[in-house]
Amino acid sequence: FIEGRKVREIADRLAMSESDLYRKQRVAIGQIARLLAEMEQDNGSEQEIRATLLRLPDTEDTEALEPMHAVDKMRKL
């Protein structure tokens, strides 16, 4: 999305259907949203959470579909 690529292009690159891509994206967004809510309840202000997200390194397309990669990286920060 950030790079302006079409869903079809990314789905082809990952050898999956567009519907599978959207499904995995929904799951990933849900898991990251839950993690952010937990961080906010535990100790984080909105500013701290944004700072954590900004420190995440760029990922390959396949990593973007695997929410646990992002979760693990956030926990290590």
C-alpha positions, 0 to 999 in steps of 0.5 A: 500500500505504502509503495503504491502497489496493486493488490493483484501485483502483491498477490501474484508475487506471493503466489496467492489469491487476492482473497487470501491476501485480504484475509491474511491482511485482516488477521494481521491488522487484528493481531497488531491492533490487539497488541497495541491495545495491550501496550496502551493498557499496560504502560504505553501512551499514544506517543510511546506506541507511535514511537515504537511503530516508527522504530520498526524496520522495513519488511519484505512483503511476505513478512508484512503478512506474518503479524507475529514478525511485527509483534516480535519486533515490537516486543524486542524494542 
